[in-house]
Amino acid sequence: MTPGTPENEALSSFFGKLFRLPDELLCFRSYVSTMLDFYFEPLRRRNAEHYAVGVYRFFSDAAAQEALRAALPPYPTFEFLQSRPAMTEYVTMPDPKQPEKYILAERVVFSSLADFLHMDLFRGLMHGNVPRRCHNCRKFFLLQKGYDVRYCTRIAPGEAKRTCRQVGAHNKQADRDSKTPVQIEYENTYNRLKKRKARGKISTDEWNALVARAQDIREQAQRGRLSDFEMKKAFDKI
């Protein structure tokens, strides 16, 4: 607690970073929500190329950037920029697959939570994955590459069992041409099995059993018993 000592400087630095967390999260949420709601929602396709266009339009809109800055505290500790500082370290560590051996690993060190969130978001965009606001409950969920899904798999507001995705599927105003990941993966699996049967690689009995298995996976996924990842993994095994 003695001012001027190395220990006191380290403690002050720690508390400074701790006190910045609310501002960092507030600024990050404000900027990212605006970018996703107004620059990503109008995109015609959901992939890395179109996300790059959305990012460019967002950062190029000077009026929007100024409006966001004006809505935040007078001197925010975190401003959403295209570049963030990070330090790369190379460390020796046990091999995760063979603990008795050692490997050289790359470790990225961030000076703040905001810096980490920034990198995590943009790396996801580069791989075609992006947060999207559910059109029913208005909460964000992770939209995976190639899917144009508007609803999450959480229990819908006012419902006991049905998810937002199930409610959205029965919404008359929903886009009839929009397919859920479950529909896409089931159709891909069905068509793959159909080709195998046509080529004589599986018998009629095997075809019936595999299609029944695919229908069971589809039903479990639609009821929310399987996540998108678990559903895709199950279909791939057929």
C-alpha positions, -999 to 999 in steps of 0.1 A, spaced: 0 0 0 31 23 0 29 47 -29 59 47 -53 69 11 -46 69 -16 -74 43 -35 -54 20 -5 -52 24 2 -89 15 -34 -98 -16 -32 -75 -27 1 -90 -23 -13 -125 -44 -44 -116 -72 -23 -101 -71 1 -131 -77 -29 -155 -104 -42 -132 -123 -9 -131 -121 -6 -169 -141 -38 -174 -176 -23 -173 -166 4 -198 -149 -21 -221 -179 -44 -222 -203 -14 -227 -183 -1 -256 -178 -35 -272 -215 -43 -270 -225 -9 -284 -202 -11 -314 -208 -48 -322 -245 -47 -318 -247 -17 -342 -225 -34 -367 -244 -67 -366 -279 -53 -366 -275 -26 -393 -246 -37 -415 -248 -75 -413 -285 -82 -413 -291 -68 -448 -264 -91 -463 -277 -115 -489 -253 -143 -480 -238 -156 -447 -201 -162 -454 -167 -147 -448 -167 -127 -480 -200 -109 -473 -190 -104 -437 -159 -86 -449 -182 -62 -469 -203 -56 -438 -172 -47 -418 -159 -24 -445 -192 -5 -447 -194 -2 -409 -160 13 -405 -165 35 -436 -196 51 -422 -182 82 -405 -216 94 -393 -223 61 -375 -189 61 -359 -193 96 -346 -228 88 -333 -215 58 -314 -187 78 -298 -211 105 -288 -234 79 -271 -206 65 -250 -189 81 -219 -170 113 -226 -136 95 -224 -142 58 -230 -114 36 -220 -121 14 -250 -129 24 -286 -138 -1 -312 -110 1 -338 -98 -22 -366 -65 -27 -349 -58 -39 -313 -25 -44 -295 -14 -80 -286 19 -96 -277 30 -130 -290 50 -153 -268 66 -187 -275 66 -210 -246 75 -246 -238 46 -268 -226 35 -304 -223 20 -319 -254 -18 -322 -249 -18 -355 -267 14 -369 -252 19 -353 -218 53 -370 -213 66 -350 -243 71 -312 -247 62 -289 -275 69 -252 -284 36 -233 -284 25 -198 -294 7 -178 -268 -11 -145 -274 -11 -120 -244 -37 -92 -243 -35 -60 -223 -73 -59 -217 -105 -80 -221 -116 -58 -249 -85 -67 -269 -93 -104 -266 -130 -100 -275 -119 -80 -305 -96 -107 -318 -121 -135 -310 -149 -117 -329 -129 -110 -361 -113 -145 -362 -148 -159 -361 -158 -136 -390 -127 -147 -410 -140 -183 -407 -176 -174 -416 -190 -176 -380 -208 -146 -366 -231 -137 -337 -267 -130 -349 -297 -116 -330 -326 -140 -328 -356 -126 -346 -378 -139 -318 -362 -134 -284 -337 -107 -296 -308 -124 -279 -276 -132 -298 -266 -167 -308 -237 -181 -329 -245 -184 -366 -222 -210 -383 -208 -207 -418 -232 -210 -447 -264 -211 -426 -290 -183 -429 -308 -191 -396 -329 -164 -379 -339 -181 -347 -319 -195 -318 -325 -228 -300 -333 -213 -265 -367 -218 -250 -389 -191 -266 -403 -163 -244 -437 -174 -230 -432 -210 -240 -426 -240 -217 -409 -264 -242 -408 -249 -277 -376 -231 -288 -374 -199 -308 -365 -220 -338 -396 -241 -335 -418 -210 -330 -402 -193 -360 -408 -224 -382 -446 -219 -376 -445 -181 -380 -465 -172 -411 -443 -142 -416 -411 -163 -417 -392 -166 -449 -405 -198 -466 -373 -202 -486 -350 -200 -455 -339 -235 -444 -326 -244 -409 -294 -263 -404 -314 -294 -396 -333 -292 -429 -301 -286 -448 -281 -315 -432 -310 -339 -435 -315 -332 -472 -278 -336 -478 -277 -369 -460 -309 -381 -477 -295 -373 -511 -262 -390 -503 -279 -422 -493 -301 -420 -524 -271 -419 -546 -255 -449 -527 -287 -469 -532 -289 -460 -569 -253 -472 -574 -260 -505 -556 -237 -498 -527 -264 -504 -501 -294 -527 -502 -331 -517 -499 -331 -529 -463 -300 -509 -455 -315 -478 -472 -347 -480 -451 -327 -484 -419 -303 -455 -427 -332 -432 -437 -350 -440 -405 -319 -432 -386 -316 -399 -404 -352 -390 -396 -346 -398 -359 -316 -375 -358 -337 -348 -376 -365 -351 -350 -341 -350 -320 -325 -319 -334 -358 -302 -341 -368 -308 -305 -336 -292 -293 -322 -324 -279 -291 -321 -302 -271 -290 -308 -262 -281 -344 -227 -295 -339 -240 -328 -325 -266 -330 -352 -241 -326 -380 -217 -350 -364 -245 -376 -362 -255 -372 -398 -219 -375 -409 -216 -409 -393 -245 -423 -415 
